[in-house]
Amino acid sequence: MTYKLDELAEEAGVAPRTVRYYVQRGLLPAPEFRGKDTSYGREHLARLRAIKALQQAHLPLEEIQARLAGAGVDEIERIARTATAAPRRVTALCPDPGDAAAAPRAGAPRGERWERFELADGVELHVRSDAPERSRRIALEVQSRYATLAPKGSR
């Protein structure tokens, strides 16, 4: 199936301007030119969906571009599906330190903010909101890798 720019953008849920920008940045391959018509195909749609899903997982465009580089259409579609179904991320205040069952770590100061990444039933990853950027990137990487490795129905 082929798409005109407006059709592709609508199908992917992005603006036509975004499609042009991603082509310019190298996130999308250049479209085929057929006379006055420009056509986009399955790979363009798959890449747009994957980019959108990975952005929702808070990955920067540079990392998204690296992940999609050299991937085939089937792999890109899988990335889009698994990233969309990625674990939920929740920001929460720690309860009173005395409530050890609910605190991310024993003795967490009251009012300390944490982000909780739910990976599976009973499995969570906790990252303090003021953690260094490197720590946050590690958490996002774990979340992203888990989403691509976890069997369907395990979350």
C-alpha positions as CSV (number, residue, x, y, z in Angstrom):
1,M,0.0,0.0,0.0
2,T,1.2,3.5,-0.7
3,Y,0.3,6.8,0.9
4,K,0.4,10.4,0.0
5,L,1.9,12.6,2.7
6,D,-1.4,13.7,4.3
7,E,-2.7,10.1,4.3
8,L,0.5,8.8,5.9
9,A,0.5,11.5,8.6
10,E,-3.1,10.8,9.4
11,E,-2.6,7.1,9.6
12,A,0.4,7.5,11.9
13,G,-1.2,10.2,14.0
14,V,1.4,12.9,13.3
15,A,1.5,16.1,11.4
16,P,2.7,16.2,7.8
17,R,5.4,18.6,9.0
18,T,6.6,16.0,11.4
19,V,7.0,13.5,8.5
20,R,9.1,16.0,6.6
21,Y,11.2,16.7,9.7
22,Y,11.9,13.0,10.3
23,V,13.0,12.6,6.6
24,Q,15.3,15.6,7.0
25,R,16.8,14.2,10.2
26,G,17.3,10.7,8.7
27,L,14.7,9.0,10.9
28,L,12.7,8.2,7.8
29,P,13.9,7.3,4.4
30,A,13.2,9.7,1.6
31,P,9.9,9.0,-0.1
32,E,9.6,7.8,-3.7
33,F,9.0,10.5,-6.2
34,R,6.7,9.7,-9.1
35,G,6.3,12.7,-11.2
36,K,4.3,15.3,-9.2
37,D,3.3,12.7,-6.7
38,T,5.3,11.6,-3.7
39,S,4.5,8.2,-2.2
40,Y,5.2,6.6,1.1
41,G,5.0,2.9,2.0
42,R,4.7,0.3,4.7
43,E,8.2,1.1,6.1
44,H,7.4,4.8,6.5
45,L,4.3,4.0,8.4
46,A,6.0,1.4,10.6
47,R,8.9,3.8,11.4
48,L,6.5,6.6,12.3
49,R,4.6,4.3,14.7
50,A,7.8,3.0,16.2
51,I,9.2,6.6,16.6
52,K,6.0,7.7,18.3
53,A,5.9,4.7,20.6
54,L,9.6,5.1,21.6
55,Q,9.1,8.8,22.2
56,Q,6.2,7.9,24.6
57,A,8.8,5.7,26.4
58,H,10.8,9.0,26.8
59,L,13.7,8.1,24.4
60,P,15.5,10.9,22.6
61,L,15.4,11.1,18.8
62,E,19.1,10.2,18.6
63,E,18.6,7.0,20.5
64,I,15.4,6.2,18.5
65,Q,17.4,6.7,15.3
66,A,20.1,4.3,16.5
67,R,17.6,1.6,17.5
68,L,15.9,1.8,14.1
69,A,19.0,2.0,12.0
70,G,19.4,-1.1,9.8
71,A,16.2,-2.7,11.1
72,G,13.9,-4.3,8.6
73,V,10.2,-3.5,8.4
74,D,9.1,-6.6,10.4
75,E,11.5,-5.7,13.2
76,I,10.4,-2.0,13.2
77,E,6.7,-3.1,13.4
78,R,7.6,-5.3,16.4
79,I,9.4,-2.4,18.1
80,A,6.3,-0.3,17.5
81,R,4.0,-2.9,19.0
82,T,6.2,-3.7,22.1
83,A,7.0,-0.1,22.8
84,T,3.3,0.8,22.7
85,A,2.6,-2.0,25.2
86,A,5.5,-0.9,27.4
87,P,5.2,-1.1,31.2
88,R,3.4,1.8,32.9
89,R,5.4,4.5,34.5
90,V,4.0,6.1,37.6
91,T,5.3,9.0,39.7
92,A,4.4,8.8,43.4
93,L,5.2,10.3,46.8
94,C,6.7,7.9,49.3
95,P,4.3,7.2,52.2
96,D,5.4,7.5,55.8
97,P,8.7,5.7,56.4
98,G,7.0,3.4,58.9
99,D,4.9,1.9,56.1
100,A,7.7,-0.3,54.8
101,A,5.5,-2.4,52.6
102,A,4.5,0.6,50.5
103,A,7.8,2.4,50.4
104,P,10.2,1.9,47.5
105,R,13.1,1.4,49.9
106,A,13.2,1.0,53.7
107,G,13.4,4.3,55.4
108,A,12.7,6.5,52.4
109,P,12.2,10.1,53.5
110,R,8.7,11.3,53.7
111,G,7.7,13.3,50.6
112,E,10.6,11.9,48.5
113,R,9.4,11.5,44.9
114,W,10.0,8.2,43.0
115,E,9.1,7.0,39.5
116,R,7.8,3.5,39.5
117,F,8.1,1.4,36.3
118,E,5.7,-1.6,36.4
119,L,7.4,-4.4,34.4
120,A,5.2,-7.3,35.3
121,D,2.8,-8.5,38.0
122,G,4.7,-8.0,41.2
123,V,7.9,-6.6,39.5
124,E,8.6,-2.9,39.7
125,L,11.7,-0.7,39.0
126,H,12.0,2.4,41.2
127,V,14.0,5.5,40.3
128,R,14.2,8.5,42.6
129,S,13.0,11.6,40.7
130,D,16.2,13.5,41.5
131,A,18.4,10.6,40.4
132,P,21.3,11.4,38.0
133,E,20.4,11.4,34.3
134,R,22.6,8.3,33.8
135,S,20.4,6.4,36.3
136,R,17.2,7.5,34.6
137,R,18.6,6.4,31.2
138,I,19.4,3.0,32.7
139,A,15.8,2.7,34.0
140,L,14.4,3.6,30.5
141,E,16.7,1.1,28.9
142,V,15.6,-1.7,31.3
143,Q,12.0,-0.8,30.6
144,S,12.5,-0.7,26.9
145,R,14.5,-4.0,26.8
146,Y,11.9,-5.7,29.0
147,A,9.1,-4.6,26.6
148,T,10.9,-6.2,23.7
149,L,11.8,-9.4,25.6
150,A,8.7,-10.1,27.6
151,P,6.3,-12.7,26.2
152,K,2.8,-11.6,25.4
153,G,0.5,-11.6,28.3
154,S,3.2,-11.5,30.9
155,R,2.5,-7.9,31.8
